[in-house]
Amino acid sequence: MYFCTTMKLHPLHTDIQKPERFTYPFCYEPHPLCQLAAKEVQAYIASHAEIKEDADKGKMFGVLVVDTSEGVSFLAAYSGLLAGRNDWDYFVPPVYDAQQPDGYFKTKEREISQTSAIKHQTSKQMSQDLQLWLFHQYQLLNARGETKDLVDIWQDYYDRPKLRKKFPLPPGGTGDCCAPKLLQYAYQQHLRPVCMAEFWWGQSTKEELRQHLNYYPACRGKCKPILTWMLQGLDVDVNPETLGFPHLEVKTIYEDDALLVVDKPSGMLSIPGRVEEYSVETIMRQRYPDSYIAHRLDMWTSGLLIVAKSLEVYRSLQEQFIKHQVRKRYVAKLEQMSNEKLEMRNENEEMKKWKRGTISLPLRPDPMNRPRQVVDLEHGKRAVTDYEFISPDIIALYPQTGRTHQLRIHCAHPEGLGSPIKGDELYGTKADRLYLHAEQIWFRHPVTGEDMHLISPAPFL
């Protein structure tokens, strides 16, 4: 299919300098050229009623700045379909167009739909065969001009037997995100990619807890294998996550012969990670070789952690955690609430509801976009948080359960407080830090039986 390049290519009239290397797509700060291009796309969305109406429901858009013979320009894309279409003149086309009414894919879909009414098993096999056929149609380029289809890309990426068994084929929709569309079109038109960014437009969806106009990295689940292939031949920024983090100090709040309670700074791991060894556990084991971290905090959450000096003490503390005998109080500073939420809180009838309450939203990992978690009422694990407002934007949080990102999602989700914690780059807006602090902890001393209550005031209050 032929697409007019000039309709897809949008000039950028600016003297902003180009970056030295292309964007690392899974962790980045948007380059000023991308921010400029994104503003133009956002203005276009806002001025086209049909596009805006669909985008307002929640949609990821992307921009790719490219070098041309006439200067710097940009391409724009959206994930999936936009208002049921994938042929908007302003945006690049899909890698493969499966939406043609008389095309092979749609024809076979109709045939399968008719078969399903007769024999379920036959229909299921036909659907799987059609999906596999579709994946083979995605012939993806890289910067060296080489081509590989989606199935080969996927299986080359997951080449170890255990991973191949876990990820035998791509999930549905793979190849239809912004980044593959943008790069494919640029390579086809012999345009040199300069930098790239993706932003969210509209409200959060049940699957996507996102903030309007925030920038987000490419999804790891569907796009990591594809982009690993498509970026070959480009000079790409180093993954910032492999560069390590500052070696911060850990303050001791309490210590005796059996245990310590320390104050972990924001930006430090509780235990060693995949690419970063330095952690609270690392430091503690240098001092006390037999020590164990009794529980964990997210890397960007600061506050109190219990460290057992022996395996016996660790097991005793673990028993208290399992029996929910350990209590914790966190404090958080929230982003500014929407006018609708503020009005609700200011109404006398609702004041009691908003002063304190309980949020119960079950959570599970998002396998296609780790480390993000999602609310899943059917398959999620129980996650319950009590809360109490201290001021309009400061809140105390008392988790009854300890799910990953529980407090962050319960604050950000529309069915929770509807206001992300300040600095939450996954579910809100990035700032100088995540404004979440484990302020107080109550537990029973494993040796003396004494009731312990430790406090560490939040550094941002």
N, C-alpha and C positions, 0 to 999 in steps of 0.2 A: 504494500500500500504506500502511496506517495503522500508525504506531508510537506506543506510549504514551509521552508526553513524560516523565512522572514516573519511569518506569523508567530512562530514559537520563540524567536530570538528578540530580546528586548534590550536596547542599548542603555548603558549606565553612563550618565554624563557627570563625571566626578574626577577629582585629582587624587583620590585616596589610593595609596600605594598597595600593590598586590602583595600577598604573603609570599614568603620564600618557598613554602611547601604546601601541599594540598591538605585539607582538613582530615584529621583522624576522626572517622564518623561516629565512633562509639563513646567519645568523651572529648568535649571541645567547648571553647568559648566562641560564639559566632563572630566571624571577622566583620569589621565595619562595612566591607563591600556586600557581604551577605545581609547585614542588617538593612542597608539601603535598598537592596533588591526586595527583601521581605516587605518593607513598607509599601513598595509599589504593588506587590501582589495583594497585600491587605487592602489597599485602596481600590484595586480592581474588584476584589470580592465584595466589598461594601457597596460598590456602584452597580452590581448586577444582581437583581432581585432573586432570580431563580437559583443562582449559585449561592448567594448568601443564605437563602432560606434553608438549603440543604446543609451548608457548612455550619450554620448555627447549631445544628444538632450534634456537632462534634466531628472534626475532620483534621487530619494531619496534612500540611502542605510543605513543600520543599523548594529551595532555590539552589541553582548551581551557577556560579559565576564562571564565565569562560572567556578565553582570549580569541578574538577574531582579527581578521586583516584590517578591520575598521576601528578596533579598540576593544574595550571591555564591555561585555553584554551579559545577560543572564537568561537562564531557562527556568521555567516554573513547572511544578508537578503537584499532584495530590495522590494520596493512597487510595487504592480501590477505585470505585466509581464515584462520580460527582453528579448528583441529581439523576442517577440512573444511567449516566453517559460516560464514555471515555474518549469523546471526540471533540472536546472544546478547543477552539482555535488558539486560545491564549496559552494553553498548557501542552506539554509534550505528550505524545501518544503512549499507549501501553507498550511493553516489550512485545507482547503478542495480543492481538485483538480477538478475544473469544466471544465477543458480543454480537457478531454479525448474524442477523436472523436466519440467513440461508447458508451460513457457514457450517463446517463439519461438526463443530462442538455443539452448537444450538440444535442442529438436526438430530444428533445422537441423544442429546438431553431429552428431546420430545419423544424419541423412540423409547428411551428408558422409562420415562414417565408413564407411557402406555403399558410397558411390560410390567411395571411394578404393581399394577392393578391385577395382574394375572399370576405372577410368580415372584415372590420376594427375593429368594436366593439368586435367581437369574439376574434380577434387577441390580442387586448388590454387586455382583461380579462385573456386570456391564459398567456400573458407575466407577468402580475401581480401575477398570481398563481404560475408561475415558479420561479419568484423572491422570493416569500415567501417560497417556497419549498427549494430554495437554502440557504436562511438564516437559516433555521432549520438544515441544514447539518453542519453548523459551531458549533461544539460541543467544547466549549472552557474550558480549565482547569484553575484552580488557584493553588497557592502554597500549598494549603491544600489537593490537589488531587480531589477536587470537580469539577463537570462538569455542564455546563449550556449552552443552545443553544443561538445563537445571538439574536433571537427575545425576549426571556425571559430576557436576560441581558439588552437589550434596554428598554423594558417596565418596568422592575424593577427600572432602573435608572430614567426614566421619569415617576414616579408613580403618581405625582400630576395631577389632571384632566386637568388643563390648559396646562401643559407641554405635557401630553400624547396626547392631541388633536393636539398640534403643531408638535410633533415628534412621530407619531404613529408607524413608522417602520424605520429601518436604511436606509440611502441612499445607492445606488448602490456602490459597491467597499468596503463597510465596512468589516473589518476583513482581508483585503489584504495588509494593511500597514506593515511596518517592525516590529514594536514592538509586535503585536499579533503573527506574525509568529515565531519570535525568542523565546518568552516566551512559546508558545505552544510546540515547538520542545524540548526546555530544560526540560519542565515538563514531556513530553512523555519519554524522555531518562533518567529521574531521575538525572538531572544535577542541581546544585544549582546556581541560578543567583547571580552575584556579582555586576555588574554595566552595564549600557547600554548607547548608544549614537547613534544619527543619523546624517548623513551628506549628503549634496547635491553634485551631480556630474553633470557637464555640464552646458549648457546655461540655462537661464531663459526661461520658457514657457509662453504662454499667461495667463495661470491659476496660475503659480507659479513664483513669482518674487524672485529668490534665487541667491545666489552667490556661484560659484564653490568652493567646499571643505569646505564651512562653515558648522558648526554644528547647528542643529535646534531641538527644542523640538517636541515631538509627536503632531500630529494634535488633537485639542480639539474636533472638531465636530464629527469625526468618532471614534476616539480612546479613548476619555475620558470615555464613558460608559464601553467600553470593558476592558480598563486597570484598572478601578476602581474594576472590578471583578477579573481580572487575578492577580493583585498584592496582593489580600487578602491572608494572611499567610506569607508574606515577611515583614521584618523590613525595611521600606522605609524612605528615607529622608523626613523631614518636608517640606511642600510647602513653599519656601522662600517668596512668596507673602503674607503669613499670618503672617510673623514675623515683619511687619511694616517697616518703613523707618526712617532715621534720621530726627529729628525735626529741619529743617533748618530755618534760619532767612529770613524775607522778607523785602527788603529795599524799603523805600518810596522815589519816585522820585519827586512827586508833590502832594500837598494836599491843599484843601480849604474847605469851609463849605458844598459843594455839593458832592465832589468826591475826590478820590485819584487815582494816577497812581503809581503802585508798580512794582518792578523788581522781578519776580518769579525766584528762582534758579532752575537749572536742578535737577531732582530727586524729585520734589514736585508736588503734585496734585493741580489743580486749585480749584476743589470742592471735597468733600468726595467721596471715591470710595466704592466698595463692601466690601473690607476687611481693608481699611485704612481710618480713619476718619480725620487725620491731613492734612490740606490743607490751601491754601490761604484764602478760604472762612471761614474756622474754625477760623483762626486768626483774620480776619477782623470782624467777628460777635462777638468775645470776646470784641473787642474795640468799635464797632459800631453795636449794636444788630439789627438795621434795614437795614444793608448794603446788597448789592447784587453784585456778580461778573458779570460784563457786557458782558464778552466773556471768552473764555477758551484757554489755551495752553496745548499741550500734556505734560504728566508728565515729559518727558526727555528734553523738549524744555524750554529754559530759556527766560526771557525778560519781556516786558511791558504788564501789565494787568490794565484795568480800573476798579475801584471799585466805585459803586454808593452808597451814604450814605442814600438814601431813595428810596422808590418804584417809586416815581414820576420821579426822576432823572434816575433811571434804565430804565423806559419805554421810556423816551426821547432818551436815548442812543441806546436802542434796535431799535427804529424807524430809527436812522441813520444807524445802521448795516443792517437793512432790505433793506433800499434804497441805499445801497452800498456807503454811504457818508463818511464812515470811511476808511482811507487808512493805510496800514501797510507795513513796510519794514523789511524783515528778512535778516540776513546774515548767511551764512553757509560755512563750510569748507568741501570740497569734498574729497572722497577717490581718490587715484591716478587713472587717466583715462587710459583706454587701449591704446596701441600704435596706433591702428586704429583711435580712437577718437582724440588722440593728433595730429596725422598726418593731419586729416581733419581740425582741428582748426588752424594748422600752415600754411595751404595752403592759399595763398592770397585771392583767390576767395571766400573761405568759412569764412574768418575772420570776416566779418560783421555779417554773420549768427550766429557765435558763440559768438561774443561780447555781443549781446543782442538779445532777441527774445521772443516768446510766446509759451507756451506749453498748449495744450488743449487735455486732456485725461480724459474722464468721469470715475467716480469711483463708486463702490458699496462695501458694506461689504462682506467678505467671510464668509458665515454662518457656514461653516465647520471648520473654523480656525480663530476665533476671537482672537485678535482685528485686524487682518490683513485685508487690503482692496485690491481690485483687479481692474484692468482696464477692463471695459466692455463697448465696443463701442455701444452695442445695448440697454442694460438695465441700464447702469451706469448714475449717475447724473452729470450734467455739472460741470467741474472743470478746471479752467483756471489760469495760472500763468505766469506773465511776469518775465523775468530774465535779469541780466546784470553781466558779469564777471568783477570783480575788479582786480583779478590776476588769474593765471592759475588754482588755486585750491580754491579761495575765490569767492563767488558769492552772489549778492544781489537778493532777491526774493520778488516779489510784487504780492500777491495773489488777483485775482479778485473775487474768490469765497472762501468759507471756509469749504471745505470738510475734513473729518477726514483723517489725514496722507497725505494730498494733496501734500505738498511740498516735503515730503520724497519720495513719489512714483514718482512724476514728475522729480525728480533728478535721481532716481535709474532706472527707466524703460528704456528699450532699445529704445523706441520711444520717450522718453523724452531726458534727458541729458546723460543717460547711465552711470552715475557715482553716486553711493549712497553717501549720506551725511556721513561723518566720524562718527563712533560710532553708526550707525543705526543697531541695532541687528535684527530688523525685516526684513529689505530689503537690508542690507549691512553686515558690520562686526562690532562686538561689540568692544568698546573702553572704556576709562575712563568716557566718557559722550557722549551724542548726541551733535554734533557740529552744533547746530541750535539755533539761538537767535533772538527774536523779538526786533529789535534794535530801530525802530522809529514808531511812530503812530501819525496820524493827525485826528482830529475830531472837532466838534463845541461844545463849552461849553453849556450844557443844560440850564443853568440859565442866564449867561451873553451874550451868543451868540458869544463869542470871539472864533476866530480860534486858536486851540491848536495844538502844535507840540512838542512832548516829545521825548527825545533821551536817550538811555542807551547803551553805547558802549559794544560790545561783549567781554566777559571775556577771550576768546581764541584767540583774535587778538592782 
